Amino acid sequence: MMKHTVHMHNAQQGYQVLLRLWDWSKPMLIAGHKLRVTAQESTRSLDQNAKFHAICSDLAASGLDWAGKRRDAAEWKVLLVSGHATATREGSEVVQGLEGELVNLRESTALMSVRRSSSLIEYALAFCAMNDIAILDVTA
């Protein structure tokens, strides 16, 4: 099985990529092969990932209590992603877990688009500003 990923950055380059795709696809289709072509927005960048995790770490280091106790960076990540989903009307779902516990089924940050990840970072920074949390490096 052949899988190839190409990143398109502008209309001219994208057009050339699609022409090459057609040159490759046409004989395969004529020969009776079934193909699947997928186009999607780019997922979040490594810089966005690093920035969001730094914000979560800054929140954990701040000592801000949530639901009566201090939270670590991983817990702040869950809280921020869940809050962002609700604030942007994507919603979230809390279900009963395998052992009867409550589980928040949230979206994956690794699968977020660049645009959605930017929105999450803005949401996290706004939360920090509203709670007087110092962010050590907002340019990361």
N, C-alpha and C positions, 0 to 999 in steps of 0.2 A: 504494500500500500504506500503510495507516495503522498506526502504531506509537505506543503510549502507555504511559508508565511511571508508575506510582503507587506511592508509599511508604506502607505501612500501619504505624501506630504502636501501635494498640490495637484491641481486639476491636470496640468500637462503631464506630470510624472504618472499620475493615476491612469490617464488615458493610455500611455505607453504600456503600463503594466497590464491593463485589460486587453490590449491588442495582442500582447505576448500570450496571455491566458487563452484567448480565442485561438491563436495559432496552435497551441498545444491541445486544446480541448476538442476542436473540430474533428481531427482524425480519430480521436478516441470515441467520440459520439457516433461517428459514421461506422466505426468498427463494432458498435453495439455496447460499448461500456457505459455504465451509469456513473455519473460524476456528481459530486456535491461541492459547491462553491459557497463559501461563507465570507461575508464582509461584516465587520463590527468596529465600533469605536475602540481606540487604543485603551488599554487598561492603565491604571494609575502608574506613575513613574516611580523609580526607586527613590528619587528625591522627595516625592510626596509621601511615600511610605516612611522614610526616615523622619520627615518633619512631623507627621502625625504621631509617630511613636515617641518623638522627643516631647511633644506636647503632653502625651499621656504620662511620661516620666516626670515632667515638671509638675503636673497635677498631683502625682503620687508623693513627690518630695515636698509639696506645699503644706501637707498636713490637713488639708480640707477634709472634714468628715462628710460622708454620705451615708444616709440611713443609719446614723449612729456610730459609725466607725471609720477609721482611715482606710483608704483603698489603695491597692497597688496599681501599677501601670496597666496590667492586663485587665483589671476590673474597671478602670477608667475607660479603657478602650471599648469594652462592652457597653458601658453606660453612655458614652458619647455616640457610638454607632446607633444604638437603640434610640436615643433622644433625637439624633439627626433624622433617622427614618421617620419618626413620628412628626417632627417639625416640618419635614418636607412632604408630608402626606403619603409616604411610601408605606407607612404602617409597620407593625411588628406583630409577632405572634408568640404568645406564651402558651406552652403546652405542658401537659404532665409528662415527666420523664420516665425512663424505664424503671426507676425505683421509687416513683411517686413524687419526686422533686419537681419543682417548676423550672422550665427551661425556656429561655428566650431564643427563638429561632430567628437569627438576624442575618442580614446580608453580609457577604464576604467582602472585606476591604480589598483583598487581592484581585477580585473580579470587578471592582468598581472602575468605571470609566475615569479618564483624566478629569472630566468636568465634574463628575459626582464626588471624586476625591477632593477636588478643590473646594466644593461646597461643604464637605465634611470638615476640612481644615478651617474654613471660615467659621463654621458653627462652633468648633472646639475653641478657637481663639476668642470668639464672642463670649462663650461660657466663661472662659478664664478671665476676660476683662470684667464681666459682670460680678465675678467673685474675687476680684483683686488678686489674681494669681499671676505672679511674674513668670513670663516666658523667657527662658535664657537665650534662645536663638531662633528668631522667627524667619530667618533667611535660609535655614537648612533645607 
